[in-house]
Amino acid sequence: MTEEIYTSLQSPDEDVRLKTVLEIGTPARLEEITTLVDMLSDRNWQVRKTVVRVLAHADVKIIVPLLVKSISSGHKGIQNVRFQNAAIECLTTIGQPAIPALTAALHDPDKDVRICAANALGVIRHHAACEALIAALQDEHVNVRYAAVEALSKIPSQKSVIPLTHILERDEEWL
């Protein structure tokens, strides 16, 4: 990535940043991918949406682990919310190829990463995520369990019927 492109991506003018992301196109090199991943916390929603579309076409073997790792390291304040939402949108746009990394993220020490992973798996709606989400119903943190219930409710699979029925029998009514 040239210094000129990098400078354009840091421009205070959102139109310049947007145009530069579009000019980069599908990133092939790790440096480009990493720079665009950082832009998922851009203050402008149009720039973030464009970065999501561009990154969704990058090499899955590079982008998926990088996105999951980035969610766990996060950013500060409102940038973290922007970043996590955009990263999840990118992972769900990638779809089924992101499932293995997201199911692994259900074991992350950070409960917020586990919640993000469960939410993303629910949006992907693929039966390959059921086993991991069923296991997440036993998570120590109630919000992770809630995210797993929500995700399983979106995935058409008979595997989840009995575990979800057991949730109904517990004392946690809101869950």
C-alpha positions in Angstrom: 0.0 0.0 0.0 1.5 3.3 -1.0 1.8 6.2 1.4 -0.6 8.2 -0.7 -3.3 5.6 -0.3 -2.7 5.2 3.4 -2.9 9.0 3.8 -6.2 9.1 1.9 -7.6 6.4 4.2 -6.8 8.7 7.1 -8.3 11.8 5.5 -10.8 13.9 7.5 -13.0 13.9 4.4 -15.3 10.9 4.4 -15.7 11.1 0.6 -11.9 10.8 0.1 -11.9 7.7 2.5 -14.8 6.2 0.7 -13.3 6.7 -2.8 -10.0 5.3 -1.6 -11.6 2.1 -0.2 -13.4 1.6 -3.5 -10.2 2.1 -5.5 -8.4 -0.5 -3.4 -11.0 -3.0 -4.3 -10.7 -6.6 -3.0 -7.5 -6.6 -0.9 -5.1 -9.4 -1.5 -2.1 -8.5 0.8 -2.2 -8.8 4.6 -1.2 -5.2 4.9 -4.2 -4.0 2.9 -6.6 -6.4 4.8 -5.3 -5.3 8.2 -5.6 -1.6 7.3 -9.2 -2.1 6.1 -10.1 -4.1 9.2 -9.0 -1.1 11.3 -11.3 1.0 9.2 -14.3 -1.0 10.4 -14.4 1.6 13.3 -14.6 4.6 10.9 -16.9 7.3 12.2 -18.8 7.3 8.9 -21.4 4.5 8.4 -21.0 4.6 4.6 -17.3 4.1 4.8 -17.8 1.2 7.3 -20.5 -0.4 5.0 -18.1 -0.1 2.0 -15.2 -1.6 3.9 -17.5 -4.5 4.9 -18.4 -5.2 1.3 -14.8 -5.1 0.2 -13.5 -7.3 3.0 -16.2 -9.9 2.5 -14.5 -10.7 -0.8 -11.0 -11.0 0.7 -9.3 -14.4 1.2 -11.5 -16.2 3.9 -8.4 -17.9 5.4 -6.9 -14.5 6.2 -9.9 -12.3 6.9 -12.0 -14.5 9.1 -9.4 -15.2 11.8 -8.3 -11.6 11.7 -11.9 -10.4 12.2 -12.5 -12.8 15.1 -9.2 -11.8 16.7 -9.9 -8.1 16.2 -13.3 -8.5 17.9 -11.6 -9.9 21.0 -9.0 -7.1 21.2 -11.5 -4.4 20.3 -11.3 -0.7 20.4 -12.3 1.9 22.9 -15.7 3.6 23.5 -18.1 4.2 20.7 -15.5 3.0 18.2 -15.8 -0.5 19.8 -19.5 -0.6 19.1 -19.0 0.6 15.5 -16.1 -1.9 15.0 -17.9 -4.9 16.5 -21.1 -4.3 14.5 -19.2 -3.9 11.3 -17.0 -6.9 12.0 -20.0 -9.0 12.7 -21.7 -7.8 9.6 -18.6 -8.7 7.6 -18.5 -12.2 9.2 -22.2 -12.8 8.5 -21.7 -11.6 4.9 -19.0 -14.1 4.5 -21.4 -16.7 5.9 -20.7 -20.4 6.2 -16.9 -20.2 5.8 -16.8 -18.1 9.0 -18.6 -20.7 11.1 -15.5 -22.6 12.3 -13.8 -19.5 13.6 -17.0 -18.2 15.2 -17.7 -21.5 16.9 -14.1 -21.4 18.3 -14.8 -17.8 19.5 -17.7 -19.2 21.6 -14.8 -20.4 24.0 -13.1 -17.0 24.2 -12.4 -15.8 27.8 -14.2 -12.5 27.0 -18.0 -12.9 27.4 -18.5 -10.1 24.9 -16.6 -12.0 22.2 -18.7 -15.1 23.0 -21.9 -13.0 22.7 -20.8 -11.5 19.3 -19.9 -15.0 18.0 -23.3 -16.4 19.0 -25.1 -13.4 17.4 -23.2 -13.8 14.2 -23.9 -17.5 14.1 -27.6 -16.7 14.5 -27.5 -14.4 11.6 -25.7 -16.9 9.4 -28.4 -19.4 10.2 -26.6 -22.6 9.2 -27.1 -25.9 11.0 -23.3 -26.4 11.2 -23.3 -24.0 14.2 -25.9 -25.8 16.2 -23.6 -28.1 18.2 -21.4 -25.2 19.4 -24.4 -23.0 20.2 -26.1 -25.9 22.1 -22.8 -26.1 24.2 -23.0 -22.4 24.7 -26.4 -22.9 26.5 -24.2 -24.0 29.4 -22.0 -20.9 29.5 -21.4 -19.4 32.9 -22.6 -15.9 31.7 -26.4 -15.5 31.3 -26.0 -13.0 28.4 -24.0 -15.6 26.4 -26.7 -18.2 27.1 -29.3 -15.7 26.0 -27.4 -15.0 22.7 -27.1 -18.8 22.1 -30.9 -19.2 22.6 -31.5 -16.3 20.2 -29.2 -17.8 17.7 -30.6 -21.3 17.9 -34.1 -19.9 17.5 -33.0 -18.6 14.0 -31.5 -21.9 12.8 -33.9 -24.5 11.4 -32.6 -27.6 13.1 -34.2 -30.4 15.2 -31.0 -30.7 17.2 -31.8 -27.6 19.2 -35.4 -28.6 20.2 -34.6 -30.6 23.3 -31.8 -28.3 24.6 -34.1 -25.3 24.2 -36.9 -27.2 25.9 -34.6 -27.7 28.9 -34.0 -23.9 29.0 -37.7 -23.5 29.4 -37.7 -25.7 32.4 -35.1 -23.7 34.3 -35.8 -20.9 36.8 -34.5 -18.1 34.6 -37.8 -17.0 33.2 -36.5 -14.2 31.0 -34.0 -16.6 29.4 
